[in-house]
Amino acid sequence: MARMNDVGGMQGFGPIDTTDDTEPFHADWEARVFALNRALIAGKVFNLDEFRDAVESMPPGAYLAASYYERWFHAIRTLLERKGVIEAGELDE
């Protein structure tokens, strides 16, 4: 079964933005999500395969509506809840 991120051969997504963007983060929270993910993987809370699966398992509508780091944050929340590190909904605020 193909997941939402597997769009090879699909059409209708519009042109690809090829602007050379030299900034890795566009907001402070994106840098924090990046650092949090690295720390959680280094601390063996979850691994890269689990993280990728959590990103790729997002519902299609949510996946398409989310930015790159919003997908990362969704995956981190999902994995922390799944592993019992946080309670479901604890990060909703």
Secondary structure, 3 states (H helix, E strand, C coil): CCCCCCCCCCCCCCCCCCCCCCCCCCCHHHHHHHHHHHHHHHCCCCCHHHHHHHHHCCCHHHHHHCCHHHHHHHHHHHHHHHCCCCCCCCCCC
